[in-house]
Every structure is written in C-alpha cells, then in structure tokens.
C-alpha cells in the first residue's frame, strides 16, 4: 500500500515537472520548452495507421527542429491499453498518443494525460471537439476523416450521383454489378448501410440503448437491401472497394476521404477517382492527440503536439493525405469534397446498439444473399 502511494506521488510530481517548463510562473515559457525539447532530441509518436507514410511525413518536423520522431508500428487498442497500464510508471514509453475522439469518454483523461489547453501556446483555431465529443482540453483533433462514396467520374456523372436510399437502390438495380460495399474490414461500408437504415426509420442512433421497438424498426429495413441484392456486390473491405473502382470493375462504393486521397497520392490506385458525401448523410469524425503525464520526452512531446496541430501542418496533412483540416486557418483547397458537403456529416451510432445492428445486418442481409 505504501509502495503504491509512493509510486502515485512520484507520477504526480513527474506530471508537474513535465509541464513546469511550459507553465513556469503560471505563464507559458515556450522558448524554454523548445530549448529542452532539443536537448531531449527525440519523440515517440504512437499511432496505429499509416505508420510508414507518417514517419516520412514527420521528417518535416525533424528538419525544422532537429528532433528525431519515431512512429512505432502498433494497434489502436494495444496502444491505449499500454497508456493505461503504464500510468503509474515514472517514465513511460509514449510521448504522443493518437486516439479516436470516440474513445475520450471512456478514458480517465485527467489521470492519464497532460492538459494541452494549459501546456501549449494559446490558439483558438484548434479543434477541441469533434463529432459531438469534447476533448476536455486534454485532446485536440489532428486528423479529420469523413466517409462518403467514391466513384468513377468516367462512368457516373456528378449530376447523377445517388443522394438518398431510394436513389442508391435505383442505381444498383439499373447498373448491376457496378455498386459495392463492405460490411467488415473497415467502417466505410457500415457507415453506408447504417445511415441508410437511419434514413429509412426514426430510430435514435445517438442513444446506445437497445429496445425491441428500435430493433423492430431496424429489421423492417432489411427488405430494402434484399431488393436487387444480386445487383450489388459485397467487397472485402475499405481498400478492396477502392481497388475495384480503380480496376474499373465497379463504378461506386463507400470509402474514406483520407484513405482514398492517400492511395491516389501514393500511386497505389489510379488518380481521378472522385468522392462525395450523399445528402442522406454518412459518418465523419476524427482522431486526436494526447500527451501522457509520464512521457519520456515531455518537452519534445509538447513541441511535436503543437506542430501537429498547427495550420501549416494541417494544410500539409490535407495536401498529402486528404484529411479534413482541423485548424481554422488551414488551407483545405486540396480536399476531395467542398466544405458545403460537410454539412451532411453524421455522428457515429452509439454503442452497444450500433454493434447489435451490425450483427443483425450480417446475419439477415449478408448471410442470406
């Protein structure tokens, strides 16, 4: 018991040391943070996707500050579990941690992370909230993602794009084998069929509670997907959907804006695939960054976090990865969709109801095709 108390006290003191340079005398001494960051000389950024491309992207920071950035390969849940498991260590292994904003409500943010709202220079143009989730000052959004529909503009005119469930059904019945979506291996397909269900009913997807009445409404929509089921295909996942469009096998499929843009920019699929957000709505959100209280290189972590959240870096993310910029002064002219379409973004359905609906969809629609 005494040992646990000492460990907890040590971590608390370390947390104060971490932010001490930034908050000396109650004011941010950012020059001191930069000086100590360069003395630390490295930062470990735990991210769970695009590790190699992001490692290359981070060379911009390395060249500017002379601080090495390492992006270890890792899984989202494993990274989160590690941050929680290591919280009582004096020095952990994580300097900057990427998290989905949807995870914020489930984490003891005040126990685990530095409050960036106090530790970084003031900037009201950052994004502290996304998809209805507040980062509480501990997390700021750095990566905006949006699901929508990828399509081949050589085959489908922009004026003929389906916008509603009825129009999507008409499209696949009029163009057999040219529309596809995934039900697993990525969220673009589930974003599509869950928003169709939402559009066809008055089910409250923002409430995670499951009731017989809600389930009854959901199952009543399954006939919609069975109508012309032979005319659309089920793809193997997010990447498979885009690859099939690139190969001209299909004309249209749900996708993620940043995923599609990244594949085109890296030459992994052909350029010219277009993207839009239908008026019925599809899910959008984003990922944030946090800095653990026991970051091994705390000043370098704060400097890197500030760089990731800056307008210049957010513009570069948009240009290279197709993300939705999350700094108000960033340039989003390279985005795949105009800002006017972002009004159609919907928030992800709440759990555990969402998971139950996805299971029912798999059993009653996918397995019965």
C-alpha positions, 0 to 999 in steps of 0.5 A: 500500500505504501509502495503504491502511494509512493509510486502515485506521488512520484507520477504526480510530481513527474506530471508537474515537472513535465509541464513546469517548463511550459507553465513556469510562473503560471505563464507559458515559457515556450522558448524554454520548452523548445530549448529542452525539447532539443536537448531531449532530441527525440519523440515517440509518436504512437499511432496505429495507421499509416505508420510508414507514410507518417514517419516520412511525413514527420521528417518535416518536423525533424528538419525544422527542429532537429528532433528525431520522431519515431512512429512505432508500428502498433494497434489502436487498442494495444496502444491505449491499453499500454497508456493505461497500464503504464500510468503509474510508471515514472517514465513511460514509453509514449510521448504522443498518443493518437486516439479516436475522439470516440474513445475520450469518454471512456478514458480517465483523461485527467489521470492519464494525460497532460492538459494541452489547453494549459501546456501549449501556446494559446490558439483558438483555431484548434479543434477541441471537439469533434463529432459531438465529443469534447476533448476536455482540453486534454485532446485536440483533433489532428486528423479529420476523416469523413466517409462518403462514396467514391466513384468513377467520374468516367462512368457516373456523372456528378449530376447523377450521383445517388443522394438518398436510399431510394436513389442508391437502390435505383442505381444498383438495380439499373447498373448491376454489378457496378455498386459495392460495399463492405460490411467488415474490414473497415467502417466505410461500408457500415457507415453506408448501410447504417445511415441508410437504415437511419434514413429509412426509420426514426430510430435514435442512433445517438442513444446506445440503448437497445429496445425491441421497438428500435430493433423492430424498426431496424429489421423492417429495413432489411427488405430494402437491401434484399431488393436487387441484392444480386445487383450489388456486390459485397467487397472485402473491405475499405481498400478492396472497394477502392481497388475495384473502382480503380480496376474499373470493375465497379463504378461506386462504393463507400470509402474514406476521404483520407484513405482514398486521397492517400492511395491516389497520392501514393500511386497505389490506385489510379488518380481521378477517382472522385468522392462525395458525401450523399445528402442522406448523410454518412459518418465523419469524425476524427482522431486526436492527440494526447500527451501522457503525464509520464512521457519520456520526452515531455518537452519534445512531446509538447513541441511535436503536439503543437506542430501537429496541430498547427495550420501549416501542418494541417494544410500539409496533412490535407495536401498529402493525405486528404484529411479534413483540416482541423485548424481554422486557418488551414488551407483545405483547397486540396480536399476531395469534397467542398466544405458545403458537403460537410454539412451532411456529416453524421455522428457515429451510432452509439454503442452497444446498439450500433454493434447489435445492428451490425450483427443483425445486418450480417446475419439477415442481409449478408448471410442470406444473399 
